[in-house]
Amino acid sequence: MITAMLAAAAISAVCDLERPSGNPGCTRAAVDALPMNAIQAIGTHNSYKMAVAPNEMAVIRAANLREADAIDYSHPPLATQLSAGARQLEIDIVYDPVAGAFAAPMGFRNAGAKAVPYDFAPLKQPGMKVIHEASVDYRSVCPLFVGCLQDIRSWSQANPDHVPILVLLNLKEGGLNLPGATRAPVFDAAAMDMIDAEIRSVFPEAELITPDQVQGRAATLRDAVAAGGWPTLKAARGRVMVALDCPPDQVARYRGDRKVLEGRAAFVNTDPTSPAAGYITLNEPRELAGQIEAALKAGLIVRTRADADTREARTNDTARQVQALASGAQYISTDYMTPDTRFSAYVAKLPGGGKARLSPAHR
């Protein structure tokens, strides 16, 4: 820990931790000695999401203008986002024990002959599916969870010096309470095991950062991270950390009867008092500033958001982004790594550029 403190003290605030320049204040040796939780990087929210087809969006807008505005965004393929600097991705998955349950969404059916073409073949295959809302917002750059993971791994292997990528998972259950709508089943114990199986079918252990690896010989994960148990940036380069960004009931189902997260592939969204504490989602950087500060002091990795529901982009409002960056949270999520020129020039990026910087909480 003393080594990490000395390394942080020697690093410039504008040093790109992914590509150290070798100049004083940005040497590879000092950067690599940092713990991985000392970084700050930009990520994307609902990273898989394609735009709703225009005629289907018109129907949503007529029914609920506020909801239509909130989902009126999209992202390019995951590899494109990673190449642009995203180091956190968010993927929503649905459990599909009978393959094909999500292959005929209500919005597409109702569009009839005017429906915009979409390839539903992947949704007829076995495995977890990647969908924002099963009936009206179903288009994804990678419809299969395994496919998304393969895209991430391919990019990672081609860029092995990247700082650790955080992949957040939202587990979608239920759906619209409308005639003809598709409702996603609950993630039961078998589904939770399937999440891990699909992750491990793509990523070998050496390319993951798992709860067991970080916990080591500590009694709990919480004890390990509080004692500085995160791997160094040198050890974490080229690797991926998965976390379930889920409510307490889903977290409990994922943990089952485990003391912590023994054998699990993913961390869980939980508070610093839990023995499984290692990651936490605190999406409101202004209102939850105190909680973010406490979580960082406890050694947790924190994700917060620079913008939400297209609001900031529509008015080019950077106040929330400034607060998110100043909070010290390691991963700052946005829908706007590039501007949506329909709205404004709003964009989220690290001050000084680069892919990752030293978090203000570690200076």
Sequence and secondary structure as in RCSB ss.txt:
>XXXX:A:sequence
MITAMLAAAAISAVCDLERPSGNPGCTRAAVDALPMNAIQAIGTHNSYKMAVAPNEMAVIRAANLREADAIDYSH
PPLATQLSAGARQLEIDIVYDPVAGAFAAPMGFRNAGAKAVPYDFAPLKQPGMKVIHEASVDYRSVCPLFVGCLQ
DIRSWSQANPDHVPILVLLNLKEGGLNLPGATRAPVFDAAAMDMIDAEIRSVFPEAELITPDQVQGRAATLRDAV
AAGGWPTLKAARGRVMVALDCPPDQVARYRGDRKVLEGRAAFVNTDPTSPAAGYITLNEPRELAGQIEAALKAGL
IVRTRADADTREARTNDTARQVQALASGAQYISTDYMTPDTRFSAYVAKLPGGGKARLSPAHR
>XXXX:A:secstr
 HHHHHHHHTS TT  TTS  SSTT  HHHHHTSBGGGEEEEEESSTTB    HHHHHHHHHH HHHHHHT    
  HHHHHHHT  EEEEEEE  SSTTTTSS HHHHHHGGG      GGGGSSS EE SBTTTB  BSSSBHHHHHH
HHHHHHHHSTT   EEEEEEE  B   STT   B    HHHHHHHHHHHHHHS GGGEE HHHHHTTSSSHHHHH
HTT S BHHHHTT EEEEE   HHHHHHHHTT SS TT SSEEB  TTSTT SEEE   TTTTHHHHHHHHHTT 
EEEEES  TTHHHHHT  HHHHHHHHHT SEEEES SS  TTT S     TT SS EE GGG 
